Amino acid sequence: MAYRAGRHFLQIPGPTNVPDRILRAIDRPTIDHRGPEFAELGRAVLAGLKPIFKTAGDVVIYPASGTGAWEAALVNTLAPGDRVLMCETGHFASLWRELAGRLGLDVDMIAGDWRRGADPEAIAARLADDKQREIKAVCVVHNETSTGVTTAVDTVRRAIDAVGHPALYMVDTISSLASIDYRHDEWRVDVTVAGSQKGLMLPPGLSFNAISAKALAASKSARLARSYWDWQPMLTANKNGFFPYTPATNLLYGLREAIAMLMEEGLDQVFARHARHGEATRQAVRAWGLELLCANPAEYSNSLTAVLMPAGHNADAFRQVILERFDMSLGQGLTKLAGKVFRIGHLGDFNDLTLIGTLAGVEMGLALAGVPHRRGGVAAALEYLTGAGRADAKAAE
Ligand SMILES: *Cc1c(COP(=O)(O)O)cnc(C)c1O
């Protein structure tokens, strides 16, 4: 392909744009992963991740995509045939369910319309019905990347507590960690699943489990077969900053830099920045006269926005126009939503001008692809960022 001037806009909701500081950090010689210099790096990233997950407990790092960390959460804590409660919030929740089924778990899925988050009342009702306490885990996706809907993880925690059910609580934060407020310890999540390539601004290739004391205790007697994902040898080696097998050393250089950048900006400011860009995006979508996929305003995602295409128009044809004309990638509709929605990623290394460039690409694309809309989405976003949205940024300073 011929050179295209200017930078590519990678506005899918992950992988996200990798900032120069992280690229430079990764661009160093790989070192001996059993040597003293590595131990320092290992200890730094393992400790540095704790405030990101808001946990005082252990976080393990796998050289794997997020899917690996999904599997790790289940195989370390459960036994064949165990019942697991999941919620059909969208494509990613459905994939986690399929994975659990293939591992031999017996999954109860609370049906959903892919426009709402996990329903705390429905979860409480299923748990209350489970008099024999056969359900061993409740699994929810914090931010459903296929729909742009964020589940209230703390509300689900209270629902589990309200019925006094002992199930483990597992949460996928792959597209929310370091973009949307998340508290592993305070919300008493047992296993948090995360990945490197979204809010953490890294290339794909690392994933994480944050582990509660209760999950660790469950792992001692869990009977699902596990080897590569086993927490125990990982935690033992991690004590000295090492790993039981070759770690993704260069990605760990990047992770150390990402943690430093998040701490310099401050997590609260990072969350306020994402909230502001999420709101500006939604104002643009409304001004265009298009419909948000998320049906509940209390559950709008601050890391991405899924937009419904007007009937008779294909989202993929529209995305194709934008890719060809403006060198910008938008997220496609997944499985059931294929062709019906496009997704705007506004997470990671992102500022007002990247947002406005992104929205300008969408607005020009709507015109070029002949999608019925009103002009003025970009203007509405500008208005918000310099008006009502200016206060949000100040409040978090
Ligand atoms: C991206 C994503 C995944 C899948 O992660 P991979 O790194 O592709 O394995 C799972 N869950 C959510 C919520 C995601 O956003």
PDBQT file of the ligand as one rigid body, heavy atoms in Angstrom, charges set to zero:
ROOT
HETATM    1  C1  LIG A 401     -11.622  -6.732  23.758  1.00  0.00    +0.000 C 
HETATM    2  C2  LIG A 401     -12.483  -7.434  24.751  1.00  0.00    +0.000 A 
HETATM    3  C3  LIG A 401     -12.381  -8.803  25.014  1.00  0.00    +0.000 A 
HETATM    4  C4  LIG A 401     -11.499  -9.719  24.215  1.00  0.00    +0.000 C 
HETATM    5  O1  LIG A 401     -10.183  -9.518  24.485  1.00  0.00    +0.000 OA
HETATM    6  P1  LIG A 401      -9.059 -10.138  23.521  1.00  0.00    +0.000 P 
HETATM    7  O2  LIG A 401      -7.840  -9.385  23.946  1.00  0.00    +0.000 OA
HETATM    8  O3  LIG A 401      -9.496  -9.881  22.121  1.00  0.00    +0.000 OA
HETATM    9  O4  LIG A 401      -8.977 -11.592  23.823  1.00  0.00    +0.000 OA
HETATM   10  C5  LIG A 401     -13.171  -9.340  26.008  1.00  0.00    +0.000 A 
HETATM   11  N1  LIG A 401     -14.031  -8.587  26.714  1.00  0.00    +0.000 NA
HETATM   12  C6  LIG A 401     -14.171  -7.278  26.478  1.00  0.00    +0.000 A 
HETATM   13  C7  LIG A 401     -15.147  -6.498  27.285  1.00  0.00    +0.000 C 
HETATM   14  C8  LIG A 401     -13.409  -6.663  25.496  1.00  0.00    +0.000 A 
HETATM   15  O5  LIG A 401     -13.555  -5.348  25.253  1.00  0.00    +0.000 OA
ENDROOT
TORSDOF 0
